Amino acid sequence: MTYIQPEDFLGSFTCPHCGTIAKQDWLSRDRHFDTYGEQQNREIIIGNCQHCNEITIWRYTQMLYPDTGNCPFPNSEMPNDVKKLYLEAASISNKSPRGAAAILRLGIQVLCKELGEKGNNINADIGNLVKKGLPEIVQQSLDVVRVTGNDAVHPGQIETDNPEVVGQLFDLTNVIVEYMIALPKRVSGIYKSLPSNKIDGINKRDGK
């Protein structure tokens, strides 16, 4: 799913309210700017989504409202317990990137449990998933979030105070959910719609 990060005075981006890529109108404290208006250096700026009509409030380049940071929407198939942690991390990502990284690591640990692992040791859980055929791209995504989250709790060499570094963890969390939950669910639904005699033939071919 395409995501355009919200930025002040950007003509269109993924609305943090409705999740749609939509044109934005801009309003300062003293005059109105349309989508193609000239950018002005105003302290308080208000964006208005043309799709849902909800607003964003900015102080210079920082989004103050809604308090979700400039983070992508959680994948629609993200388990609720993981989504709660994801949204909690998003709500503090501007104020405390380090804290957001630590919470996202916890979210990955919860996700591993949702995928059938014990959920006690995230490193061991990832290793077990690899033995079960976890795709390399997902393994790498899991380990990036794990290692960066660990560094947030036990400071090392990763810049967990850098919003851009931590911001990438939100994308990776969505990638993990897409590969491990959303994509298999979609493929399974399409596969099950095949005629039963075709599925029987496939099972016979594969010795099932």
GIQUI-V508994 format. One record per run of one state. SS is the DSSP state (alpha for helix, beta for strand, coil for the rest). FROM is the first residue (numbers start at 1). TO is the last residue. Records with the same first field share a line. If there is no record, write none. Layout:
SS=FROM-TO / FROM-TO
This chain:
coil=1-11 / 15-20 / 29-31 / 34-43 / 50-54 / 60-61 / 66-79 / 93-96 / 115-121 / 132-135 / 154-162 / 193-195 / 206-208
beta=12-14 / 21-28 / 32-33 / 44-49 / 55-59 / 62-65
alpha=80-92 / 97-114 / 122-131 / 136-153 / 163-192 / 196-205
